[in-house]
Amino acid sequence: MNKLRILAAIMTMLCVTPAFADTRIGVVDLRQALFSSTDAQAFSAQLQKDFADEESNVRTAQDKARQLKERLEKDGAMMNESERAKLGSEFQEKVQEFNLLKQRLDSTVAGRKQNFLESARPEVDAAVKELLEENDLDLILPSEAVVYAKPDMDLTSELLEKLNQ
């Protein structure tokens, strides 16, 4: 909603004020450029390597829970009440274990990603500033705030090149 207000204000200024007629604008997809960069790809590979064991534990817990559920559905009608209750209890424990492991992994990975984004921010800002100066632009907008832009206004590939230098 806030982005739409900003976009509406910019568009209003562009339409109303003749001084803006010579304004040169570029558009970049910051997310695409950042996550396509070699640094991000290396970070992603390291992240997968660092958390491979945890991901395996999550998958194992999920598989065990699924097996218990299938067994309960398949054989539950033939079991006596105590066996069915015991199997149901085991299933609930595995589901809780899976949820705990997954939540812990997701939280840790999200924190690492956030740290990466924060550490990459100065480099991205510097690259955007270089694009601004090299292309003699007055304004660079994020692509998600733009409804339509001519393809020649898209500077995402140039930003990616700068990030990969």
KEMAR-491465 format. One line per field, with one value per atom (N, C-alpha, C): x, y, z; residue number from 1; chain; atom name. Coordinates in pm, whole numbers, plus 50000, padded with zeros to 5 digits. Example, Ala and Ser with C-alpha at 12.3 -4.5 7.8 and 13.67 -1.06 7.14 Angstrom:
u: [51319_51230_51320_51285_51367_51290]
v: [49431_49550_49670_49775_49894_50003]
w: [50780_50780_50780_50708_50714_50787]
nr: [1_1_1_2_2_2]
kette: [A_A_A_A_A_A]
atom: [N_CA_C_N_CA_C]
// end
This chain:
u: [50082_50000_50087_50190_50280_50353_50393_50462_50371_50242_50148_50133_50132_50123_50246_50363_50487_50483_50443_50435_50335_50219_50119_50172_50244_50301_50405_50488_50590_50523_50424_50354_50283_50224_50158_50259_50374_50476_50526_50540_50588_50489_50362_50259_50233_50239_50200_50313_50433_50543_50622_50624_50699_50849_50901_51044_51086_50992_51023_51024_50994_50988_51122_51231_51364_51421_51340_51386_51415_51533_51574_51560_51486_51454_51501_51554_51591_51514_51507_51435_51528_51531_51610_51528_51550_51493_51604_51603_51709_51719_51606_51604_51666_51626_51679_51829_51873_52016_52095_52047_52120_52127_52015_52013_52071_52097_52163_52313_52358_52501_52584_52711_52800_52814_52814_52820_52699_52581_52459_52458_52508_52512_52610_52723_52820_52760_52690_52624_52521_52443_52340_52402_52511_52579_52635_52692_52746_52633_52521_52405_52356_52346_52302_52401_52528_52631_52624_52610_52606_52487_52375_52252_52204_52291_52253_52210_52284_52249_52114_52090_51963_51847_51867_51763_51735_51839_51823_51743_51772_51697_51550_51523_51384_51313_51379_51319_51294_51390_51375_51255_51243_51129_50998_50998_50878_50841_50941_50917_50864_50923_50877_50733_50701_50564_50468_50507_50423_50403_50510_50499_50405_50416_50328_50183_50161_50024_49967_50048_50001_49971_50057_50035_49907_49887_49768_49642_49648_49531_49507_49615_49604_49566_49638_49620_49541_49506_49441_49311_49235_49106_49124_49238_49262_49332_49378_49450_49351_49396_49313_49334_49253_49252_49387_49454_49581_49691_49693_49791_49768_49640_49604_49640_49617_49650_49801_49874_50020_50075_50025_50070_50031_49912_49868_49957_49996_50086_50224_50275_50405_50397_50285_50266_50267_50195_50190_50329_50405_50541_50630_50618_50699_50658_50529_50481_50537_50535_50590_50741_50810_50955_50983_50908_50924_50901_50792_50760_50868_50919_51024_51153_51194_51315_51303_51188_51166_51163_51096_51089_51228_51304_51440_51528_51519_51598_51556_51426_51376_51420_51413_51452_51601_51682_51827_51864_51804_51832_51786_51669_51618_51713_51765_51861_51987_52037_52158_52132_52015_51980_51970_51910_51897_52035_52125_52262_52330_52309_52366_52313_52181_52120_52174_52187_52239_52385_52464_52605_52620_52526_52533_52477_52402_52334_52429_52542_52632_52684_52714_52762_52652_52530_52418_52395_52396_52377_52484_52609_52719_52701_52660_52639_52523_52418_52304_52348_52428_52478_52566_52650_52731_52643_52537_52444_52380_52344_52281_52375_52501_52597_52637_52663_52707_52601_52475_52366_52303_52362_52313_52162_52128_51988_51960_51835_51792_51728_51680_51603_51612_51630_51622_51515_51418_51307_51320_51274_51269_51156_51179_51081_50947_50947_50819_50730_50787_50709_50663_50695_50666_50563_50461_50358_50409_50471_50525_50647_50747_50865_50912_50963_51018_51138_51159_51272_51408_51425_51555_51577_51474_51487_51532_51522_51558_51709_51765_51909_51952_51866_51894_52020_52034_52152_52280_52275_52392_52425_52321_52342_52406_52359_52416_52564_52598_52738_52823_52772_52846_52861_52759_52766_52865_52882_52971_53118_53144_53282_53365]
v: [49882_50000_50125_50125_50239_50261_50151_50161_50223_50188_50244_50394_50438_50581_50654_50596_50657_50665_50555_50551_50654_50664_50762_50904_50931_51064_51095_50999_51019_51042_50961_50976_51112_51156_51286_51397_51386_51488_51489_51372_51364_51424_51407_51459_51608_51654_51791_51891_51856_51950_51941_52048_52045_52026_52064_52051_51905_51818_51676_51615_51693_51641_51583_51637_51589_51488_51445_51350_51216_51166_51035_50933_50825_50725_50588_50512_50374_50284_50157_50060_49940_49889_49770_49675_49548_49445_49407_49474_49455_49311_49251_49113_49017_49030_48941_48961_49086_49113_49059_49084_49041_48889_48822_48676_48602_48672_48611_48634_48716_48750_48629_48632_48522_48511_48624_48621_48547_48576_48512_48363_48327_48186_48111_48174_48112_48101_48204_48203_48090_48076_47971_47832_47812_47683_47654_47754_47737_47709_47778_47757_47613_47563_47424_47327_47357_47270_47273_47393_47409_47341_47338_47288_47156_47087_46959_46857_46850_46754_46786_46915_46956_46928_46955_46927_46777_46697_46553_46508_46565_46532_46569_46684_46727_46628_46592_46497_46361_46317_46188_46190_46297_46309_46313_46383_46391_46254_46182_46048_45952_45958_45869_45902_46031_46071_46022_46034_45989_45838_45764_45617_45578_45646_45616_45647_45756_45793_45689_45648_45548_45415_45379_45255_45265_45379_45401_45394_45454_45452_45312_45242_45111_45001_44999_44889_44928_45054_45102_45031_44997_44931_44790_44729_44592_44588_44702_44706_44718_44671_44695_44841_44885_45025_45072_44992_45034_45046_44953_44961_45085_45111_45228_45357_45361_45479_45500_45389_45397_45448_45394_45437_45583_45620_45760_45854_45811_45891_45905_45796_45800_45897_45888_45977_46123_46155_46294_46341_46253_46289_46319_46237_46259_46388_46417_46542_46661_46654_46762_46775_46663_46666_46730_46688_46747_46897_46940_47082_47161_47107_47174_47186_47075_47076_47171_47167_47254_47400_47431_47569_47621_47539_47577_47600_47509_47523_47647_47666_47782_47913_47917_48037_48067_47964_47982_48025_47960_47995_48138_48175_48311_48414_48384_48475_48490_48380_48386_48464_48443_48518_48667_48700_48841_48904_48831_48881_48903_48810_48825_48950_48970_49088_49217_49218_49338_49364_49259_49278_49316_49275_49307_49445_49502_49629_49742_49763_49872_49852_49727_49699_49727_49688_49712_49862_49934_50079_50147_50104_50162_50132_50010_49972_50051_50073_50152_50297_50349_50486_50497_50397_50396_50395_50313_50309_50446_50509_50641_50740_50739_50833_50796_50669_50626_50647_50630_50646_50784_50874_51012_51013_50937_50927_51017_51055_51134_51046_50930_50846_50700_50611_50467_50411_50344_50287_50135_50076_49929_49880_49773_49724_49690_49649_49613_49736_49856_49978_50036_49969_50022_49932_49995_49920_49878_49971_49941_50030_49974_50049_49992_50079_50032_49943_49841_49749_49819_49927_49996_50071_50083_50147_50047_49917_49813_49798_49827_49823_49705_49608_49495_49419_49393_49318_49398_49528_49611_49610_49612_49605_49472_49365_49233_49229_49286_49292_49364_49475_49552_49473_49401_49320_49204_49157_49044_49086_49214_49261_49239]
w: [50000_50000_50000_50083_50091_49960_49894_49766_49661_49667_49571_49592_49715_49743_49690_49712_49662_49511_49447_49302_49251_49317_49276_49291_49399_49419_49311_49279_49175_49041_49010_48882_48874_48984_48987_48962_49028_49010_48866_48808_48670_48572_48600_48510_48529_48651_48682_48660_48696_48695_48565_48485_48361_48382_48495_48522_48522_48545_48546_48405_48305_48170_48126_48176_48139_48238_48331_48432_48367_48393_48340_48452_48421_48522_48476_48569_48545_48640_48607_48689_48712_48835_48865_48951_48929_49014_49113_49226_49326_49372_49396_49447_49346_49219_49115_49101_49097_49080_49198_49317_49436_49445_49426_49442_49321_49212_49097_49100_49191_49197_49240_49207_49243_49395_49464_49611_49668_49614_49664_49632_49516_49480_49569_49599_49691_49831_49873_50003_50009_49904_49899_49905_49832_49834_49974_50038_50172_50272_50254_50340_50329_50208_50189_50252_50237_50295_50448_50504_50649_50714_50644_50704_50643_50573_50511_50616_50727_50832_50895_50922_50981_50886_50757_50658_50652_50662_50662_50783_50899_51022_51008_50947_50926_50834_50723_50629_50694_50775_50843_50938_51015_51107_51030_50917_50835_50778_50729_50674_50781_50900_51008_51047_51053_51085_50977_50852_50741_50748_50777_50788_50901_51015_51128_51093_51023_50984_50888_50789_50694_50764_50857_50930_51013_51075_51156_51070_50951_50861_50805_50772_50709_50809_50922_51017_51143_51155_51277_51309_51208_51231_51287_51258_51304_51440_51488_51617_51731_51848_51965_52008_52100_52141_52194_52274_52333_52226_52130_52021_51935_51905_51825_51899_52028_52108_52114_52130_52135_52002_51891_51759_51732_51775_51761_51840_51958_52041_51977_51922_51851_51732_51661_51546_51590_51696_51745_51789_51852_51894_51774_51669_51548_51478_51478_51417_51495_51627_51709_51688_51679_51655_51519_51418_51284_51288_51349_51355_51427_51537_51613_51530_51469_51387_51269_51203_51087_51127_51235_51282_51320_51388_51427_51304_51208_51085_51007_50988_50914_50980_51111_51185_51168_51180_51167_51025_50926_50786_50757_50806_50785_50846_50963_51027_50945_50893_50809_50680_50621_50499_50528_50641_50679_50699_50762_50781_50647_50553_50419_50352_50359_50296_50356_50487_50554_50517_50504_50468_50321_50236_50093_50062_50153_50127_50085_50153_50110_49967_49932_49796_49693_49723_49633_49619_49730_49725_49640_49656_49579_49429_49397_49257_49196_49271_49223_49199_49289_49272_49147_49123_49001_48877_48879_48766_48743_48851_48844_48774_48814_48759_48616_48591_48458_48351_48388_48292_48296_48374_48387_48419_48523_48563_48683_48695_48810_48917_48874_48965_48921_49017_48990_49084_49023_49100_49105_49216_49221_49130_49060_48962_49025_49151_49214_49241_49230_49249_49116_49006_48873_48805_48749_48678_48541_48471_48339_48315_48252_48211_48079_47994_47868_47898_47818_47843_47852_47778_47783_47914_47994_48125_48233_48203_48299_48306_48421_48441_48529_48544_48633_48591_48463_48417_48442_48425_48452_48602_48684_48828_48866_48806_48833_48794_48680_48639_48744_48793_48894_49024_49062_49184_49169_49047_49024_49004_49000_48982_49105]
nr: [1_1_1_2_2_2_3_3_3_4_4_4_5_5_5_6_6_6_7_7_7_8_8_8_9_9_9_10_10_10_11_11_11_12_12_12_13_13_13_14_14_14_15_15_15_16_16_16_17_17_17_18_18_18_19_19_19_20_20_20_21_21_21_22_22_22_23_23_23_24_24_24_25_25_25_26_26_26_27_27_27_28_28_28_29_29_29_30_30_30_31_31_31_32_32_32_33_33_33_34_34_34_35_35_35_36_36_36_37_37_37_38_38_38_39_39_39_40_40_40_41_41_41_42_42_42_43_43_43_44_44_44_45_45_45_46_46_46_47_47_47_48_48_48_49_49_49_50_50_50_51_51_51_52_52_52_53_53_53_54_54_54_55_55_55_56_56_56_57_57_57_58_58_58_59_59_59_60_60_60_61_61_61_62_62_62_63_63_63_64_64_64_65_65_65_66_66_66_67_67_67_68_68_68_69_69_69_70_70_70_71_71_71_72_72_72_73_73_73_74_74_74_75_75_75_76_76_76_77_77_77_78_78_78_79_79_79_80_80_80_81_81_81_82_82_82_83_83_83_84_84_84_85_85_85_86_86_86_87_87_87_88_88_88_89_89_89_90_90_90_91_91_91_92_92_92_93_93_93_94_94_94_95_95_95_96_96_96_97_97_97_98_98_98_99_99_99_100_100_100_101_101_101_102_102_102_103_103_103_104_104_104_105_105_105_106_106_106_107_107_107_108_108_108_109_109_109_110_110_110_111_111_111_112_112_112_113_113_113_114_114_114_115_115_115_116_116_116_117_117_117_118_118_118_119_119_119_120_120_120_121_121_121_122_122_122_123_123_123_124_124_124_125_125_125_126_126_126_127_127_127_128_128_128_129_129_129_130_130_130_131_131_131_132_132_132_133_133_133_134_134_134_135_135_135_136_136_136_137_137_137_138_138_138_139_139_139_140_140_140_141_141_141_142_142_142_143_143_143_144_144_144_145_145_145_146_146_146_147_147_147_148_148_148_149_149_149_150_150_150_151_151_151_152_152_152_153_153_153_154_154_154_155_155_155_156_156_156_157_157_157_158_158_158_159_159_159_160_160_160_161_161_161_162_162_162_163_163_163_164_164_164_165_165_165]
kette: [A_A_A_A_A_A_A_A_A_A_A_A_A_A_A_A_A_A_A_A_A_A_A_A_A_A_A_A_A_A_A_A_A_A_A_A_A_A_A_A_A_A_A_A_A_A_A_A_A_A_A_A_A_A_A_A_A_A_A_A_A_A_A_A_A_A_A_A_A_A_A_A_A_A_A_A_A_A_A_A_A_A_A_A_A_A_A_A_A_A_A_A_A_A_A_A_A_A_A_A_A_A_A_A_A_A_A_A_A_A_A_A_A_A_A_A_A_A_A_A_A_A_A_A_A_A_A_A_A_A_A_A_A_A_A_A_A_A_A_A_A_A_A_A_A_A_A_A_A_A_A_A_A_A_A_A_A_A_A_A_A_A_A_A_A_A_A_A_A_A_A_A_A_A_A_A_A_A_A_A_A_A_A_A_A_A_A_A_A_A_A_A_A_A_A_A_A_A_A_A_A_A_A_A_A_A_A_A_A_A_A_A_A_A_A_A_A_A_A_A_A_A_A_A_A_A_A_A_A_A_A_A_A_A_A_A_A_A_A_A_A_A_A_A_A_A_A_A_A_A_A_A_A_A_A_A_A_A_A_A_A_A_A_A_A_A_A_A_A_A_A_A_A_A_A_A_A_A_A_A_A_A_A_A_A_A_A_A_A_A_A_A_A_A_A_A_A_A_A_A_A_A_A_A_A_A_A_A_A_A_A_A_A_A_A_A_A_A_A_A_A_A_A_A_A_A_A_A_A_A_A_A_A_A_A_A_A_A_A_A_A_A_A_A_A_A_A_A_A_A_A_A_A_A_A_A_A_A_A_A_A_A_A_A_A_A_A_A_A_A_A_A_A_A_A_A_A_A_A_A_A_A_A_A_A_A_A_A_A_A_A_A_A_A_A_A_A_A_A_A_A_A_A_A_A_A_A_A_A_A_A_A_A_A_A_A_A_A_A_A_A_A_A_A_A_A_A_A_A_A_A_A_A_A_A_A_A_A_A_A_A_A_A_A_A_A_A_A_A_A_A_A_A_A_A_A_A_A_A_A_A_A_A_A_A_A_A_A_A_A_A_A_A_A_A_A_A_A_A_A_A_A_A_A_A_A_A_A_A_A_A_A_A_A_A]
atom: [N_CA_C_N_CA_C_N_CA_C_N_CA_C_N_CA_C_N_CA_C_N_CA_C_N_CA_C_N_CA_C_N_CA_C_N_CA_C_N_CA_C_N_CA_C_N_CA_C_N_CA_C_N_CA_C_N_CA_C_N_CA_C_N_CA_C_N_CA_C_N_CA_C_N_CA_C_N_CA_C_N_CA_C_N_CA_C_N_CA_C_N_CA_C_N_CA_C_N_CA_C_N_CA_C_N_CA_C_N_CA_C_N_CA_C_N_CA_C_N_CA_C_N_CA_C_N_CA_C_N_CA_C_N_CA_C_N_CA_C_N_CA_C_N_CA_C_N_CA_C_N_CA_C_N_CA_C_N_CA_C_N_CA_C_N_CA_C_N_CA_C_N_CA_C_N_CA_C_N_CA_C_N_CA_C_N_CA_C_N_CA_C_N_CA_C_N_CA_C_N_CA_C_N_CA_C_N_CA_C_N_CA_C_N_CA_C_N_CA_C_N_CA_C_N_CA_C_N_CA_C_N_CA_C_N_CA_C_N_CA_C_N_CA_C_N_CA_C_N_CA_C_N_CA_C_N_CA_C_N_CA_C_N_CA_C_N_CA_C_N_CA_C_N_CA_C_N_CA_C_N_CA_C_N_CA_C_N_CA_C_N_CA_C_N_CA_C_N_CA_C_N_CA_C_N_CA_C_N_CA_C_N_CA_C_N_CA_C_N_CA_C_N_CA_C_N_CA_C_N_CA_C_N_CA_C_N_CA_C_N_CA_C_N_CA_C_N_CA_C_N_CA_C_N_CA_C_N_CA_C_N_CA_C_N_CA_C_N_CA_C_N_CA_C_N_CA_C_N_CA_C_N_CA_C_N_CA_C_N_CA_C_N_CA_C_N_CA_C_N_CA_C_N_CA_C_N_CA_C_N_CA_C_N_CA_C_N_CA_C_N_CA_C_N_CA_C_N_CA_C_N_CA_C_N_CA_C_N_CA_C_N_CA_C_N_CA_C_N_CA_C_N_CA_C_N_CA_C_N_CA_C_N_CA_C_N_CA_C_N_CA_C_N_CA_C_N_CA_C_N_CA_C_N_CA_C_N_CA_C_N_CA_C_N_CA_C_N_CA_C_N_CA_C_N_CA_C_N_CA_C_N_CA_C_N_CA_C_N_CA_C_N_CA_C_N_CA_C_N_CA_C_N_CA_C_N_CA_C_N_CA_C_N_CA_C_N_CA_C_N_CA_C_N_CA_C_N_CA_C_N_CA_C_N_CA_C_N_CA_C_N_CA_C_N_CA_C]
// end
